[in-house]
Structures are given as C-alpha cells and as structure tokens.
Amino acid sequence: MLVEIFSLYLKGLILSSLTMVSVCLLWTLWRAKTKKDKSLAERQAFLYETLMIAILTIPILSFAFMSILVVLKS
C-alpha cells in the first residue's frame, strides 16, 4: 500500500514538474516576445521570480495530481 501511494506521488511530482516547466517557459517566451523587460537586471529578476514560483508550486501541484490519479485509479 505504501509503495503504491509513493508511486502515485512520484507520478504526480513528474506531472507537476512538467506542467510548471511548460507554463514558466511559455510565460518567459511571451515576456521576451512582447519585450516587457528593458534591462538585464529586470530580466534576471523575472527569471529569479519564475524559478521561485516554480519551486514553491511544484510540491503543491504534485499532491493535486496525486489526488486526481487516485480518483482515476479507483
């Protein structure tokens, strides 16, 4: 049972990582295309903020994806 829950958590972690990487990549590309950031410092600050948002959001989303996987499995 514990191994099954752990495998579901790892699957949720992978799904949340892929989701956050794709969202952050799209957001960064959109900002680069519209030229929102004028200076190098603004671009670095945006990348730092994006990284922090991704690091904080991935564990939360992994539990959300895990619960969806549990519902789909049952």
N, C-alpha and C positions, 0 to 999 in steps of 0.2 A: 504494500500500500504506500509506504513512504517513498519507494523508488518510483512509483507511478506519479505521485504528486511532484516529486523532484523533476521528473522528465517533463511534466506539463509546465512547470515553472521555467525550465530551460527553453522549452519551445516558445513560451510567452516572452522570455527575455530576448530571444533571437528575433521574434516578430516585432517587438517594440524597438529594438535596436535598428532594424531595417526601416521601420516606419519613421523613426526620428532622423535617421541619416538622410532619407529621401526628402522629408519635409525641410530639414535645415539646408540641404543642397538646393532645393527649389527656391527657398526664401533667399539664399545668398545669390543665386543666379538672377533672381528678379531684381534684387537691390543693385547688382552690378549692371544689369541691362538698363535700368532707369537712372543710374548714376546718382543714387541718393547720397553716397559718401564722397565728399570732395577731397579730404586729406587722408594721408596714410594713417594718422592717429585715429580718425573716425572709423576707417576700415578695420583696423586692429581691434578697436573697442567693440565693434559689431561682431567680429569673429569670436572674441572672448565671451561676449554675452550669449552668442549662439551655442558655444560649447558648454557654458554653464547651464543653459536651459536644457540642452540635450542630456547632460549628466544627471540633472535632477529629475527629468521627466521619464527617462527610460525605466527605472525601477517601479514607478507608479503604473506606467502602462503595461509592464510585464505582468502585474497582478490582474489588471483588467483583461489582458489577452488570455491569461491563465483561466480566469473565470469563464470566459467565452469558450475556451477549449473544453473545460469541464462540462459545460452545458451541452455542447455539441457532441461530446463523447457519451453522455448518458442517454 
